[in-house]
Amino acid sequence: MPQPKTPPESAATIVAFEKISISMTELEIKFVYQQETIESLNEQVTKQWKVIDQLTRKLGMLHDQMSNMVYDGEKTSDDPPPPHY
């Protein structure tokens, strides 16, 4: 039995496929740029979190140092007060 012939593609069908192909290519390009942007932003966020973590630890150390400091009003030794008292 002979195979039925498929009708030749019309010019409108060819143009529609070309438009779809162009649209797909544009979407793929946008996707690649978005992926690059996401990766770049992720790197920046990771770097910033490392800095925030370091600063948090330093702040904690400073807080501990300040807590351990002796205030001026407290007597720290058995030395007599200066003559102007």
Contact map, one row per residue, 1 for C-alpha under 8 A:
1110000000000000000000000000000000000000000000000000000000000000000000000000000000000
1111000000000000000000000000000000000000000000000000000000000000000000000000000000000
1111100000000000000000000000000000000000000000000000000000000000000000000000000000000
0111110000000000000000000000000000000000000000000000000000000000000000000000000000000
0011111000000000000000000000000000000000000000000000000000000000000000000000000000000
0001111100000000000000000000000000000000000000000000000000000000000000000000000000000
0000111110000000000000000000000000000000000000000000000000000000000000000000000000000
0000011111000000000000000000000000000000000000000000000000000000000000000000000000000
0000001111101100000000000000000000000000000000000000000000000000000000000000000000000
0000000111111100000000000000000000000000000000000000000000000000000000000000000000000
0000000011111110000000000000000000000000000000000000000000000000000000000000000000000
0000000001111111000000000000000000000000000000000000000000000000000000000000000000000
0000000011111111100000000000000000000000000000000000000000000000000000000000000000000
0000000011111111110000000000000000000000000000000000000000000000000000000000000000000
0000000000111111111000000000000000000000000000000000000000000000000000000000000000000
0000000000011111111100000000000000000000000000000000000000000000000000000000000000000
0000000000001111111110000000000000000000000000000000000000000000000000000000000000000
0000000000000111111111000000000000000000000000000000000000000000000000000000000000000
0000000000000011111111100000000000000000000000000000000000000000000000000000000000000
0000000000000001111111110000000000000000000000000000000000000000000000000000000000000
0000000000000000111111111000000000000000000000000000000000000000000000000000000000000
0000000000000000011111111100000000000000000000000000000000000000000000000000000000000
0000000000000000001111111110000000000000000000000000000000000000000000000000000000000
0000000000000000000111111111000000000000000000000000000000000000000000000000000000000
0000000000000000000011111111100000000000000000000000000000000000000000000000000000000
0000000000000000000001111111110000000000000000000000000000000000000000000000000000000
0000000000000000000000111111111000000000000000000000000000000000000000000000000000000
0000000000000000000000011111111100000000000000000000000000000000000000000000000000000
0000000000000000000000001111111110000000000000000000000000000000000000000000000000000
0000000000000000000000000111111111000000000000000000000000000000000000000000000000000
0000000000000000000000000011111111100000000000000000000000000000000000000000000000000
0000000000000000000000000001111111110000000000000000000000000000000000000000000000000
0000000000000000000000000000111111111000000000000000000000000000000000000000000000000
0000000000000000000000000000011111111100000000000000000000000000000000000000000000000
0000000000000000000000000000001111111110000000000000000000000000000000000000000000000
0000000000000000000000000000000111111111000000000000000000000000000000000000000000000
0000000000000000000000000000000011111111100000000000000000000000000000000000000000000
0000000000000000000000000000000001111111110000000000000000000000000000000000000000000
0000000000000000000000000000000000111111111000000000000000000000000000000000000000000
0000000000000000000000000000000000011111111100000000000000000000000000000000000000000
0000000000000000000000000000000000001111111110000000000000000000000000000000000000000
0000000000000000000000000000000000000111111111000000000000000000000000000000000000000
0000000000000000000000000000000000000011111111100000000000000000000000000000000000000
0000000000000000000000000000000000000001111111110000000000000000000000000000000000000
0000000000000000000000000000000000000000111111111000000000000000000000000000000000000
0000000000000000000000000000000000000000011111111100000000000000000000000000000000000
0000000000000000000000000000000000000000001111111110000000000000000000000000000000000
0000000000000000000000000000000000000000000111111111000000000000000000000000000000000
0000000000000000000000000000000000000000000011111111100000000000000000000000000000000
0000000000000000000000000000000000000000000001111111110000000000000000000000000000000
0000000000000000000000000000000000000000000000111111111000000000000000000000000000000
0000000000000000000000000000000000000000000000011111111100000000000000000000000000000
0000000000000000000000000000000000000000000000001111111110000000000000000000000000000
0000000000000000000000000000000000000000000000000111111111000000000000000000000000000
0000000000000000000000000000000000000000000000000011111111100000000000000000000000000
0000000000000000000000000000000000000000000000000001111111110000000000000000000000000
0000000000000000000000000000000000000000000000000000111111111000000000000000000000000
0000000000000000000000000000000000000000000000000000011111111100000000000000000000000
0000000000000000000000000000000000000000000000000000001111111110000000000000000000000
0000000000000000000000000000000000000000000000000000000111111111000000000000000000000
0000000000000000000000000000000000000000000000000000000011111111100000000000000000000
0000000000000000000000000000000000000000000000000000000001111111110000000000000000000
0000000000000000000000000000000000000000000000000000000000111111111000000000000000000
0000000000000000000000000000000000000000000000000000000000011111111100000000000000000
0000000000000000000000000000000000000000000000000000000000001111111110000000000000000
0000000000000000000000000000000000000000000000000000000000000111111110000000000000000
0000000000000000000000000000000000000000000000000000000000000011111110000000000000000
0000000000000000000000000000000000000000000000000000000000000001111111000000000000000
0000000000000000000000000000000000000000000000000000000000000000111111100000000000000
0000000000000000000000000000000000000000000000000000000000000000000111110101000000000
0000000000000000000000000000000000000000000000000000000000000000000011111100000000000
0000000000000000000000000000000000000000000000000000000000000000000001111110000000000
0000000000000000000000000000000000000000000000000000000000000000000000111110000000000
0000000000000000000000000000000000000000000000000000000000000000000001111111000000000
0000000000000000000000000000000000000000000000000000000000000000000000011111110000000
0000000000000000000000000000000000000000000000000000000000000000000001000111110000000
0000000000000000000000000000000000000000000000000000000000000000000000000011111000000
0000000000000000000000000000000000000000000000000000000000000000000000000011111100000
0000000000000000000000000000000000000000000000000000000000000000000000000000111110000
0000000000000000000000000000000000000000000000000000000000000000000000000000011111000
0000000000000000000000000000000000000000000000000000000000000000000000000000001111101
0000000000000000000000000000000000000000000000000000000000000000000000000000000111111
0000000000000000000000000000000000000000000000000000000000000000000000000000000011111
0000000000000000000000000000000000000000000000000000000000000000000000000000000001111
0000000000000000000000000000000000000000000000000000000000000000000000000000000011111
